[in-house]
Amino acid sequence: MPLTVRLDSETEHCLNDLLAESGQDKSSLVRQLIRERWQQRQPNPSITQQLGGHPDHFLDTLPPGSASRQQRRQLLGQRLAERRTERR
C-alpha cells in the first residue's frame, strides 16, 4: 500500500540518522518501526505465558477438589509439616 508522509526537517534528520545506522531502505525501516511500536502497545504476557503455560504435571499435583484457596492453604500446610518432620 503506497503511503506518502510529509516530515518536518527535524524528523527527516532523525529518519536519515536511523537509515544510516540501520542500512535499511526507507520502506523497510518504516515498516519495522511501525511493527515495533505496535508490539510495545500490546499487553505484556504473564510470567506463565512467557514460560509457555503451566506444565501438565504441575496441574495434576493436587487431589481433585482442592482448587479453592482455603483447601490449597491446608494442603500446603500439611506438606510443609510433613517435610519438617522428615528432616528431624
Secondary structure per residue as TSV (DSSP state, phi and psi in degrees):
chain	resnum	aa	ss	phi	psi
A	1	M	-	360.0	118.5
A	2	P	-	-66.7	145.2
A	3	L	-	-144.7	132.0
A	4	T	-	-113.7	131.2
A	5	V	-	-130.9	133.3
A	6	R	-	-95.8	127.7
A	7	L	-	-113.0	142.0
A	8	D	-	-74.6	169.8
A	9	S	H	-64.6	-36.0
A	10	E	H	-66.6	-43.5
A	11	T	H	-66.9	-37.9
A	12	E	H	-63.5	-39.3
A	13	H	H	-62.5	-44.5
A	14	C	H	-60.2	-44.7
A	15	L	H	-60.7	-44.4
A	16	N	H	-62.8	-38.9
A	17	D	H	-62.6	-44.7
A	18	L	H	-63.7	-39.7
A	19	L	H	-63.3	-44.6
A	20	A	H	-64.6	-38.9
A	21	E	H	-70.4	-39.4
A	22	S	H	-88.6	-27.1
A	23	G	-	76.6	8.7
A	24	Q	-	-89.6	163.4
A	25	D	-	-82.3	165.5
A	26	K	H	-57.2	-45.1
A	27	S	H	-62.3	-45.3
A	28	S	H	-63.1	-43.6
A	29	L	H	-64.3	-44.6
A	30	V	H	-63.9	-41.6
A	31	R	H	-60.8	-44.4
A	32	Q	H	-62.0	-45.9
A	33	L	H	-64.1	-37.8
A	34	I	H	-65.8	-45.3
A	35	R	H	-61.7	-43.7
A	36	E	H	-61.6	-43.6
A	37	R	H	-64.9	-40.0
A	38	W	H	-63.0	-43.7
A	39	Q	H	-63.4	-35.6
A	40	Q	H	-63.9	-29.4
A	41	R	H	-82.5	-12.0
A	42	Q	S	-74.8	147.3
A	43	P	-	-64.1	143.7
A	44	N	-	-69.0	135.3
A	45	P	-	-68.8	149.4
A	46	S	-	-67.4	165.9
A	47	I	H	-59.5	-40.7
A	48	T	H	-61.5	-42.9
A	49	Q	H	-65.1	-39.9
A	50	Q	H	-62.3	-32.7
A	51	L	T	-86.3	0.3
A	52	G	T	93.6	17.8
A	53	G	S	93.4	177.5
A	54	H	-	-74.5	133.0
A	55	P	-	-64.0	141.9
A	56	D	H	-57.2	-41.7
A	57	H	H	-65.5	-27.8
A	58	F	H	-68.7	-36.9
A	59	L	H	-72.6	-20.9
A	60	D	T	-98.8	12.2
A	61	T	S	-82.1	-20.9
A	62	L	S	-97.7	148.3
A	63	P	-	-66.7	156.3
A	64	P	T	-55.8	142.8
A	65	G	T	82.8	9.2
A	66	S	-	-104.7	28.8
A	67	A	-	-82.5	-18.5
A	68	S	S	-74.3	153.5
A	69	R	H	-58.5	-44.6
A	70	Q	H	-62.8	-42.7
A	71	Q	H	-66.4	-40.3
A	72	R	H	-62.7	-41.7
A	73	R	H	-62.0	-42.6
A	74	Q	H	-62.5	-47.9
A	75	L	H	-60.7	-42.4
A	76	L	H	-62.8	-44.2
A	77	G	H	-59.3	-41.7
A	78	Q	H	-63.4	-45.8
A	79	R	H	-64.4	-39.8
A	80	L	H	-66.2	-40.3
A	81	A	H	-62.9	-40.6
A	82	E	H	-62.2	-41.7
A	83	R	H	-65.2	-38.6
A	84	R	H	-62.8	-41.8
A	85	T	H	-70.5	-32.6
A	86	E	H	-65.7	-34.0
A	87	R	H	-74.7	-21.5
A	88	R	-	-79.1	360.0
